[in-house]
Amino acid sequence: MGAMSRAFVREADPDALEPLPERPISPHPNFVTAAGMAQIDARLRELESAREAAANDPAALARIERDARYWKQRRSSARVIEPPPAPTVARFGVTVRLRFPDAAERSFQIVGEDEADPAAGQVSWVSPVATALIGRVPGDSVEIFGRRATVIELHA
């Protein structure tokens, strides 16, 4: 067999897009607060608008489609968990107020993975902080960030 002409060798298409990896889906149940469900719905609406705006941009469309698949899956698996109106124990959806020995106070709301925003005091229910708080009642001592703190209040 003779050598194949270079004219017949397919060169990489410079305009071809590398497929984007899918966004990983958590193995944990998709618990969300009512606000978390509203955030998912808002994100899906934003992606729909972005899809229309990016009609002529294949790279942007690929990113939007990938994100839309993620959020559609998260929407279909979401289970809204409502906290009791007057919680007596720290659990999903409840905000826990802590007091540290130096009298500093900090609050954490236990929320779904996609709605977590630690800087705003919203921690994922599977995070180490939430794990330390779940099941606690006012007066309990917990260790958060390597420091002891006392649970002083729970609210929905």
Order of alpha helices (4+ residues) and beta strands (2+ residues): beta-alpha-alpha-beta-beta-beta-beta-alpha-beta-beta
